[in-house]
């Protein structure tokens, strides 16, 4: 599997972060929650880093013209550990929940190719590795319906066009999937950095994070 960090070489990132990166201190758009702030980026898709400049955490950030934003931060194995999201005309929320007054300031951001996608572009049959082991088989129809396949863990739900580039709005339901919440919302994210995976399902239920890498069958 190509690692997310491969698109943002760690040594180069460390050198740039040590020089202060190219971001101003964290700023937020009007209407952002007073209890949580995240550096606001122009519409597009980005590889970003946060935290300690000597040991940064890397993630992906998607931003739309309507004000909606989505940031997923990952561990060294490219598994999302935290999600920060903002709907248009709403404030930032985090999963797991952030402490009151928390601020997420980006050390650096680099733009990656960004484009609108439609549900039909991800139609097909897929297998996703599960965090507790095993896998889940499912399909996505051209209309955006997620249909469970012949696996013990059942994934279902829907995807729909989203204002944020490289993403579809995701509603996910699970059954008999150890370690996953019964329902979650988030995005289906398409990115060449995720190859050979076709896409990622990034979602949360307000407290737990879901990160499923889906491979086309």
C-alpha positions in Angstrom: 0.0 0.0 0.0 1.3 3.4 -0.9 1.5 5.4 2.3 -0.1 8.8 2.7 3.1 10.3 3.9 4.8 9.2 0.7 3.3 12.3 -1.0 4.8 14.5 1.7 8.4 13.1 2.4 9.0 13.2 6.1 12.5 14.6 5.9 11.4 17.5 3.7 8.4 18.1 6.0 10.6 18.2 9.1 13.0 20.7 7.5 10.1 22.9 6.3 8.3 22.7 9.7 11.5 23.6 11.5 11.6 26.8 9.4 8.0 27.6 10.5 6.2 26.2 7.5 4.1 28.6 5.3 1.0 29.1 7.4 -0.1 32.0 9.5 -1.3 31.3 13.0 -4.6 29.5 13.2 -7.5 31.5 11.9 -11.2 30.6 11.5 -14.0 31.8 9.3 -17.1 33.7 10.7 -19.4 31.3 12.5 -16.7 29.0 13.8 -17.2 27.5 17.2 -15.6 29.5 20.0 -14.6 26.2 21.7 -12.6 24.8 18.8 -10.6 26.4 16.1 -8.7 25.0 13.2 -6.5 26.8 10.6 -8.7 27.8 7.8 -7.5 27.0 4.2 -8.7 28.2 0.8 -11.0 25.8 -1.1 -9.1 22.7 -2.3 -7.4 19.5 -1.1 -4.2 19.4 0.9 -1.6 17.3 2.6 -1.1 18.9 6.0 1.0 18.5 9.2 0.3 19.5 12.8 1.8 19.2 16.2 5.5 19.0 17.1 7.8 20.2 14.3 10.3 17.5 15.4 7.7 14.8 15.2 4.7 16.1 13.2 1.4 14.3 12.5 0.3 14.2 8.9 -3.2 14.3 7.5 -5.5 15.3 4.7 -7.6 18.5 4.6 -10.6 19.1 2.2 -12.2 22.6 1.9 -15.2 23.8 -0.1 -16.3 27.2 -1.3 -19.5 26.9 0.9 -17.4 26.9 4.1 -17.5 23.2 4.8 -14.2 21.7 5.9 -12.9 18.2 6.8 -9.5 17.3 8.4 -8.4 13.8 9.1 -5.1 13.3 11.0 -3.4 9.9 10.9 -0.8 7.8 12.8 2.4 6.3 11.4 0.3 3.5 9.8 -1.9 6.0 7.9 -4.9 5.2 10.1 -7.0 8.2 11.0 -6.9 9.0 14.8 -8.8 12.3 14.8 -11.3 14.0 12.6 -12.2 17.7 12.6 -15.1 18.8 10.5 -17.2 21.9 9.8 -20.5 22.1 8.0 -21.3 25.3 6.2 -22.6 28.0 8.5 -21.6 25.9 11.5 -18.7 25.5 14.0 -15.9 23.0 14.1 -16.5 19.7 15.8 -14.0 16.9 16.6 -13.9 13.2 17.1 -12.8 12.2 19.6 -14.1 15.4 21.3 -11.7 18.3 21.7 -11.1 20.1 25.0 -12.8 23.5 25.4 -10.7 26.2 23.8 -8.7 23.7 21.7 -6.9 25.1 18.7 -5.4 23.1 15.8 -2.7 25.1 14.0 -1.2 23.7 10.8 2.6 23.6 10.6 2.4 23.3 6.8 0.0 22.6 4.0 0.7 21.5 0.4 -2.1 21.4 -2.2 -2.9 18.2 -4.1 -5.1 17.7 -7.2 -8.7 18.5 -6.4 -11.9 17.9 -8.4 -15.6 17.3 -7.8 -16.6 13.6 -8.0 -20.0 11.9 -8.4 -21.2 8.6 -6.9 -21.1 6.9 -10.3 -17.3 7.2 -10.5 -16.9 4.9 -7.4 -19.5 2.3 -8.4 -18.3 -1.3 -8.1 -17.5 -4.0 -5.6 -14.9 -3.5 -2.8 -13.2 -5.1 0.2 -12.1 -3.1 3.2 -9.8 -4.3 6.0 -11.3 -3.9 9.4 -9.5 -2.5 12.5 -10.3 -5.6 14.6 -9.1 -8.0 11.8 -10.9 -9.6 8.9 -12.6 -7.7 6.1 -15.9 -6.4 4.9 -17.2 -6.9 1.4 -19.6 -4.3 -0.1 -20.6 -2.6 -3.3 -21.5 1.0 -4.3 -24.2 1.5 -6.9 -24.2 4.2 -9.5 -26.9 6.0 -7.5 -24.7 6.0 -4.4 -26.2 3.3 -2.3 -23.8 1.2 -0.2 -24.8 -2.5 -0.2 -23.4 -5.1 2.1 -21.8 -8.1 0.6 -21.2 -11.7 1.7 -19.1 -11.0 4.9 -19.8 -11.2 8.6 -19.3 -7.5 9.0 -22.1 -5.7 7.1 -21.5 -2.2 5.7 -24.4 -0.3 4.2 -25.5 3.3 3.7 -25.1 5.9 1.0 -22.8 8.4 -0.6 -23.8 11.7 -2.4 -22.2 14.6 -4.1 -20.4 16.9 -1.8 -19.2 20.5 -2.1 -15.7 19.5 -0.9 -13.4 18.3 -3.7 -12.3 14.7 -3.8 -15.1 13.7 -1.5 -18.6 12.3 -1.4 -20.9 12.8 1.6 -21.1 9.5 3.5 -23.7 8.0 5.7 -22.5 4.6 7.0 -24.2 1.9 9.0 -22.5 -1.2 10.3 -23.7 -4.6 11.7 -21.5 -7.2 13.4 -18.4 -5.1 12.8 -16.2 -5.2 15.9 -14.7 -1.9 16.9 -16.9 0.2 14.6 -19.9 2.3 15.7 -23.4 1.3 14.5 -23.6 4.5 12.5 -21.4 7.3 11.4 -21.2 10.2 9.0 -18.3 11.7 7.1 -16.8 11.4 3.7 -15.8 9.0 1.0 -12.4 10.4 0.0 -10.7 9.7 -3.4 -7.0 10.5 -3.7 -4.2 9.2 -5.8 -2.1 9.1 -2.5 -4.4 6.2 -1.4 -3.5 3.9 -4.3 -3.8 1.0 -4.6 -6.9 1.6 -2.5 -9.8 3.0 -4.5 -10.9 5.3 -1.7 -11.2 5.8 2.1 -14.3 5.9 4.2 -13.6 8.5 6.9 -16.4 9.1 9.4 -17.2 9.3 13.1 -20.2 9.0 15.4 -19.2 12.0 17.5 -16.7 10.1 19.6 -15.2 7.2 17.6 -13.3 7.5 14.3 -13.9 5.2 11.3 -11.2 4.8 8.7 -11.7 2.1 6.1 -9.4 1.7 3.1 -11.5 0.2 0.3 -9.9 -1.9 -2.5 -11.7 -2.7 -5.8 -12.4 -6.4 -6.2 
